Amino acid sequence: MELNKKANQKVEVECRECKRKTRHLILASADISGSERLSWDYEMHWTSSSQIVQCQGCETVSFRRVSSDSENTPIQVGPNEYVDDELIELFPGPIQSRDPLSDSHILPSKVQRIYEETIRALNGTQPVLCGIGIRALIETVAKEKRASSRDLYGKINDLVSHGVLTQEGADILHKLRTLGNDAAHEVKPHSERQLGLAMDVVENLLQGVYILPHHAKSTF
């Protein structure tokens, strides 16, 4: 353990009082690291940094924890640019502001219920439940559109053959399917950035499959 290794550094943190990301000063920190042998030829390494941070705008003090391990895969943010897939937790958690789609009442009842529960999991900083919800939402849409395959991989491909999805859309949903599998089977939390992007994709799907066709039919 190393004490105050990161003290006096400044980081961008979602401030609960300012309702946005602001610069925070790390007042104190405790950094620990370790390893665990998973098999005779493989060892997992992990790190965790616990920090007391203070907003440089409103001066609110919070507790921040940043953790990562060698099992995490870096996120590609550019052609040759990667960032570490870290799990960042803030206590008390920031008040999330992602609202459901304004026309979510148009969605079929089962789709609407799972969608709104997934939004609440995202806003409540529950990354595992949010990842599971995203997978369940995709599967519910596929069933509602009468995709006939037994597994979700096949159901997504069925949506292409039924004209509900483009192939490009199916490729994106396959990535979200993998994200949901990791949450459901490996209990793996994904980053806020990954889950936010996944919800953007899912909402585009709901708009294209249900909401826009509904408005087009009623308007024309």
C-alpha positions as CSV (number, residue, x, y, z in Angstrom):
1,M,0.0,0.0,0.0
2,E,1.2,3.5,-0.9
3,L,-0.4,6.5,1.0
4,N,-1.0,9.8,-0.7
5,K,0.8,8.8,-3.9
6,K,-1.8,10.7,-5.9
7,A,-2.4,13.5,-3.4
8,N,-2.6,17.0,-4.9
9,Q,-3.3,15.7,-8.4
10,K,-6.4,17.0,-10.2
11,V,-8.9,14.8,-12.0
12,E,-12.2,15.2,-13.8
13,V,-15.1,13.9,-11.7
14,E,-18.8,14.0,-12.1
15,C,-19.9,16.4,-9.3
16,R,-23.1,15.6,-7.5
17,E,-23.7,19.3,-6.6
18,C,-22.6,21.0,-9.8
19,K,-24.5,18.3,-11.9
20,R,-21.6,18.0,-14.4
21,K,-17.9,17.0,-14.6
22,T,-15.6,19.4,-12.8
23,R,-12.0,19.5,-11.8
24,H,-11.4,17.8,-8.4
25,L,-8.4,17.9,-6.2
26,I,-7.2,14.6,-4.6
27,L,-6.8,15.4,-0.9
28,A,-5.6,12.0,0.1
29,S,-5.2,8.6,-1.5
30,A,-4.4,5.0,-0.6
31,D,-3.1,2.8,-3.5
32,I,-3.0,-0.9,-3.2
33,S,-2.1,-3.6,-5.7
34,G,-1.7,-7.3,-5.8
35,S,-1.9,-10.5,-7.8
36,E,-3.7,-13.8,-7.8
37,R,-2.6,-17.0,-9.4
38,L,-5.5,-18.4,-11.4
39,S,-3.6,-21.4,-12.8
40,W,-0.1,-22.8,-12.7
41,D,0.9,-20.7,-15.8
42,Y,-1.4,-17.6,-15.4
43,E,-1.5,-14.8,-12.9
44,M,-4.0,-11.9,-12.7
45,H,-2.8,-8.5,-11.5
46,W,-5.0,-5.8,-10.0
47,T,-4.8,-2.3,-8.6
48,S,-7.1,-0.1,-6.6
49,S,-6.8,3.6,-5.7
50,S,-9.1,5.0,-2.9
51,Q,-9.2,8.8,-2.9
52,I,-10.8,11.6,-1.0
53,V,-11.5,14.3,-3.6
54,Q,-12.8,17.8,-3.5
55,C,-14.6,19.8,-6.2
56,Q,-12.7,22.9,-7.1
57,G,-16.0,24.7,-7.9
58,C,-18.4,24.0,-5.1
59,E,-15.8,22.5,-2.7
60,T,-18.0,19.3,-2.1
61,V,-15.9,16.4,-0.7
62,S,-16.5,12.9,-2.1
63,F,-14.9,9.5,-2.0
64,R,-13.6,8.1,-5.3
65,R,-12.3,4.6,-6.1
66,V,-10.5,3.6,-9.3
67,S,-9.8,-0.1,-9.9
68,S,-8.5,-2.2,-12.8
69,D,-7.1,-5.6,-13.4
70,S,-5.2,-7.4,-16.1
71,E,-8.4,-9.1,-17.3
72,N,-9.8,-5.8,-18.5
73,T,-9.4,-4.9,-22.2
74,P,-8.3,-1.4,-23.2
75,I,-11.0,0.7,-25.0
76,Q,-10.1,1.9,-28.5
77,V,-11.0,5.6,-28.8
78,G,-9.1,6.3,-32.0
79,P,-7.3,4.6,-34.9
80,N,-4.2,4.0,-32.8
81,E,-5.3,5.3,-29.4
82,Y,-6.4,3.2,-26.4
83,V,-7.4,4.0,-22.8
84,D,-7.5,1.6,-19.9
85,D,-10.9,0.1,-19.0
86,E,-11.0,1.2,-15.4
87,L,-13.9,0.9,-13.0
88,I,-14.6,4.3,-11.4
89,E,-16.9,4.5,-8.4
90,L,-18.0,7.7,-6.6
91,F,-19.6,7.9,-3.1
92,P,-22.1,9.3,-2.8
93,G,-22.9,8.6,-6.4
94,P,-23.6,11.5,-8.8
95,I,-27.2,12.1,-9.7
96,Q,-27.4,10.8,-13.2
97,S,-29.5,12.8,-15.7
98,R,-30.2,10.4,-18.5
99,D,-34.0,10.6,-19.1
100,P,-36.0,7.9,-21.0
101,L,-37.0,8.6,-24.5
102,S,-39.9,11.0,-24.5
103,D,-42.0,8.7,-26.6
104,S,-41.2,5.5,-24.6
105,H,-44.9,5.0,-24.0
106,I,-45.2,4.0,-27.7
107,L,-43.0,0.9,-27.0
108,P,-44.7,-2.5,-26.5
109,S,-45.3,-3.0,-22.7
110,K,-42.6,-5.6,-22.2
111,V,-40.0,-3.6,-24.1
112,Q,-41.0,-0.4,-22.3
113,R,-40.7,-2.0,-18.9
114,I,-37.2,-3.5,-19.5
115,Y,-36.0,-0.3,-21.2
116,E,-37.0,1.9,-18.3
117,E,-35.6,-0.5,-15.7
118,T,-32.3,-0.5,-17.6
119,I,-32.3,3.3,-17.6
120,R,-32.8,3.3,-13.8
121,A,-29.9,0.8,-13.4
122,L,-27.6,3.1,-15.5
123,N,-28.7,6.2,-13.5
124,G,-28.3,4.3,-10.2
125,T,-24.6,3.3,-11.1
126,Q,-25.4,-0.4,-11.3
127,P,-23.2,-1.4,-14.2
128,V,-23.7,-5.2,-14.0
129,L,-27.5,-4.9,-13.9
130,C,-27.4,-2.3,-16.7
131,G,-25.4,-4.7,-18.9
132,I,-27.8,-7.5,-18.3
133,G,-30.7,-5.1,-19.0
134,I,-29.2,-4.1,-22.4
135,R,-29.0,-7.8,-23.4
136,A,-32.5,-8.5,-22.2
137,L,-33.8,-5.5,-24.1
138,I,-32.3,-6.7,-27.4
139,E,-33.7,-10.2,-26.8
140,T,-37.1,-8.8,-26.0
141,V,-37.2,-6.7,-29.2
142,A,-36.1,-9.8,-31.2
143,K,-38.8,-12.0,-29.7
144,E,-41.4,-9.2,-30.2
145,K,-40.4,-9.0,-33.9
146,R,-40.8,-12.8,-34.2
147,A,-37.2,-13.7,-34.7
148,S,-37.3,-17.6,-34.8
149,S,-33.7,-18.6,-33.9
150,R,-33.1,-20.2,-30.5
151,D,-30.2,-18.1,-29.4
152,L,-29.7,-14.3,-29.4
153,Y,-27.0,-14.5,-32.0
154,G,-29.4,-16.1,-34.5
155,K,-32.3,-13.8,-33.4
156,I,-30.2,-10.7,-34.3
157,N,-29.4,-12.2,-37.7
158,D,-33.1,-13.0,-38.2
159,L,-34.0,-9.3,-37.7
160,V,-31.8,-8.6,-40.8
161,S,-33.5,-11.1,-42.9
162,H,-36.9,-9.8,-41.8
163,G,-35.9,-6.3,-42.9
164,V,-36.0,-4.9,-39.3
165,L,-32.3,-4.2,-39.1
166,T,-29.5,-3.4,-41.5
167,Q,-26.4,-5.6,-41.4
168,E,-24.4,-2.7,-39.9
169,G,-27.0,-2.4,-37.2
170,A,-26.8,-6.2,-36.5
171,D,-23.0,-5.9,-36.2
172,I,-23.4,-3.3,-33.5
173,L,-26.0,-5.4,-31.6
174,H,-23.7,-8.4,-31.7
175,K,-21.1,-6.2,-29.8
176,L,-23.8,-5.3,-27.3
177,R,-24.9,-8.9,-27.0
178,T,-21.3,-9.7,-26.0
179,L,-21.4,-6.9,-23.4
180,G,-24.6,-8.3,-21.9
181,N,-23.1,-11.8,-21.9
182,D,-20.1,-10.6,-19.9
183,A,-22.5,-8.9,-17.4
184,A,-24.8,-11.9,-17.1
185,H,-22.3,-14.8,-17.1
186,E,-19.1,-13.2,-15.9
187,V,-20.6,-10.6,-13.5
188,K,-18.4,-8.1,-15.3
189,P,-19.1,-4.4,-14.8
190,H,-18.6,-2.2,-17.8
191,S,-17.5,1.4,-17.7
192,E,-20.0,4.3,-17.7
193,R,-18.7,5.3,-21.1
194,Q,-19.3,1.8,-22.6
195,L,-22.8,1.6,-21.1
196,G,-23.7,5.1,-22.2
197,L,-22.7,4.3,-25.7
198,A,-24.6,1.0,-25.6
199,M,-27.8,2.8,-24.5
200,D,-27.3,5.3,-27.4
201,V,-27.3,2.4,-29.8
202,V,-30.3,0.7,-28.1
203,E,-32.3,3.9,-28.2
204,N,-31.6,4.3,-31.9
205,L,-32.9,0.8,-32.4
206,L,-36.1,1.5,-30.5
207,Q,-36.6,4.8,-32.4
208,G,-36.1,3.0,-35.8
209,V,-38.2,-0.1,-35.0
210,Y,-41.1,1.4,-33.0
211,I,-41.2,5.1,-32.5
212,L,-40.5,6.6,-36.0
213,P,-42.8,4.1,-37.8
214,H,-45.6,4.9,-35.3
215,H,-45.3,8.6,-36.0
216,A,-44.9,8.1,-39.8
217,K,-48.1,6.0,-39.8
218,S,-50.1,8.6,-37.8
219,T,-48.7,11.6,-39.7
220,F,-49.1,10.3,-43.3
